[in-house]
Amino acid sequence: MLKTFSITDIGKKRKVNQDFVYTRENPVGNLPNIFIVADGMGGHKAGDYASKATVETMVEEIEHSSETNPVTIFEKAIVTANERIRRKAREEADLEGMGTTVVAATCKGRKLQVANVGDSRLYIVNKQIKQITRDHSLVEEMVRMGGIGREEARNHPDKNIITRAVGAGDIVEPDFFTVELEEGDIVLMCSDGLTNMLEDEEIRMIVSGARDIVEKAYMLVEAANEHGGKDNISVILIEPLA
């Protein structure tokens, strides 16, 4: 059993919401459930198309997959979505250069399987907050190489340059993570419209302090908008129930 809630908000500065969020608590193909956040990029039509088409393609692939391993299912779904986005960009000039991040998860019992391309994130929030996914971004690479510190990375002028995205190249390489959930864990999936506006500790305090996951989600979006709302904000919260 899961309790889930999702929300997407245009933010304060953008004219179009290029994020796309999908949740299904019931089985999809051989997966017990699926949760996806995609953050599109490109001209407003292109980013909009990329995120929506990627999620729709992934869901379709998952529904028809005969595979049973979640990693294999997610990988094939993301590869197929990448092929579709690349083909469409070649066919239509105004979609050229489009791409999207993807963070996807499925939960069975206490085991959470995660797939990630780009800089949308998945966190586990309890008494602490832990980022499970690793950003595919230029700034994250600089942090890993020791070139800059974590604090400097937050305000770096190149922070929005991502190094992997669905649609960015003919080959896409997702990262995969497996998490054993513990009592009291809450799963947070989000686009960078949330994490660029709020520190991790601010996120943890909101998630830990609000009464239920609906209130938590609305308060996260509200806080991101209060801090400037410079981008679209998308949030999925998952509360595994014993």
N, C-alpha and C positions, 0 to 999 in steps of 0.2 A: 504493500500500500504506500502511495505517495500523496503528499499534499503539494500542489504546485500553483504558481501564479506567474503570469508574464505581462509585461507592459512595454510599449515603445512610444517615445515622445519626440517631437520634431526639434525640441530645444528652443533657444531664444534667438539664434542667429541665422539658421538655415531656412531656405524657402521650401525645400523638399526633404522628406524623410527617406534616406537611402538605406536605412536599416531594415531588416526583415527578420521576424521572430516566428518560430514554429514550435509548438508543444503538443505532444500527444501522450497521454498517460496509459493508453491501451496499447496492446501489441501492434507492431507494424512489421509485416513479414516475420522474420525470426527474431526480431528484437522485442523485448517486453514493453518498451516505450522509447520515444526519442524527443530530444530537446535540442534546438539549433538557434544560434544567433549568427546573423551574417550582416556585415557592414560594408556596403557597396562603395565603389569609388569610380571616378570618371566624370564626364559631364553629367548634369542632373538626371537626364534620361538614362544614361549608360549605367551609372551606379545603382540607380533604382532597379533597372532591368537585371543587372548582374546578381544582386543579392536575392531577389525574388526567384529568378530562373534557377540559380544554384540550389536554393532550398527545395524548390519543387522537383528538380531533377533528382536530388539526393533522396527525397521521400519516395519518389517513384521507383528508383533503383532498389531501395531498401525493401519496399513492398514486394518486389519480384525476385529478390535474391534467394538463391537456394543455399547460400553459405550459412554457417551457424556461429562462426567466430566473429564477435562484434568488430574487432580490428579489421578483419578482411572485408566485412560488410561496409564499414565506414570508408575504408580506403577505396574500394571499387566505386562507391557512390560519389566520392569527391573527385576521383579521376574522370568519371563520366560527366560530372558537372563541368569540370575544367574543359573537356573536349567540346561540350555544347557552347560554352561561353566563347571559346576561341573561334569556333566555326561561325557563330552569330556575329562576332566582331569583324570577321573577314567579309561577311555578306552585307553588313549595313555600316556605312561610313560614320554615322553619328554614334555608333556604339564602339567604335575603334578605341582601344586603350582601356576598356573597362575591366574591372576586377572586383573581387570581394574577399573579405576575411570570412572564415567559418570557424566557429567552435561548436562541436556537437557532443552530446552525451547520451548514454543510456544506463539505466540503473536496474540491477537485479539483486534483490536482497540487500546486502551491505556492500556489494561490489559496484563501483561506478567506473564505466569505461568512457574515455574522453578522446576526441580527435580535434586537432587544432591546426589551422593555417592562418597566419597573420597575427594581428595584435588584439583581437577580441579575447576575452579572458574567462577562465573558470577558477573560482576560489572555493575553498572550504572555510566556512565561518563557524566558530564555536567560541571558546574563551579567547582564542586567538584567531587571526585571519591568515590563511596560507594560499598563495597563488600556486595553482597546480600547473597551468599552462605556462609556456615560455614564449614571450613575444618574438615574432619574426620581424624585427625592426633594426634599422641601422644603429639607433641609440643603444638598444639591448646588446648588439654585437660589441659596441664600444665598451659597455660596462663589463661584459664577459672577458674582453681582452685586457681589462684593467686601465683603459684609456681615460675613462671618467668614472666618477662615483655615482652611486644610486641617486643621491639628492640632486646632483648636477643634471642627471638624466631627465628628471621630472620637468625641467624648464628649458631643455635643450632645443634650439631652433629647428633641428632636424628630426624631432621626436615623431613626426607623422610619416616619415619615410619608412615603408615596410619592405622587407626583403623577400617575403613570400606571400602570394595571394592566389586565389582561384582565378584563372584567366590571365595571369601575368606572363605565363610561358607555356610551351607545349607539354612540359613535365611539371607536375605539382607534387610536392613532398609534404604530406601531413605528418605531424608528430602525434604520438599516441601515449596515453597515460592510464594507469590503473590505480584506483584509490579504494582502500578498504574504509568504509565509513564507520564512524563511531557514534555512540549515543550522543544526541544533541547537535550533531553536525547539520549545518544547512549549506546547500550547494547554491552558489551564486554564479550565474553566467551573465556576461555583459559586454557591450561595445565600449570603445574607448571614450565615448561621450560621457560615460560615468567616471572612468578611472582618470581621465585627464582633468576632471573638475574636483575630484575628491581624493584625499589621501586614504591609503588602505585602512588606517586606524579610524578615520571618520566613517568609512563604510562599515567597519566592524561594530562601532558604537550604535549606528542606526539599526543594523540587522539584529544586534543583541537586545536593543532597547524597545523596539516597537512590539505591539501586542501579538500580531499575527502576520503571516507572510504578505497579505494584501497591503496592510499598513506599511510594512517594511519596504515593499516595492515602490509604493507611492511616495514615501518619505525619501528614498534614495533619489528618485527623479526630481523631486522638489528641491532637494539639497544641491544637486548638480546644476539645476537652473538658477538657484540662488547664487551659486559660485560663478555664474556667467553663461551657462548653457550654450557653449560655443559650438556644439555638435549635436547630432541626434543621439538620444539616450535610450538604450534598450537593456532590459533586465529580465532574467528568468530566475525565480527562486524555487528550489526543490527541497522539501522537508520529508526525508524518509521516515515512515512510521513503522514502528515495530510490528 
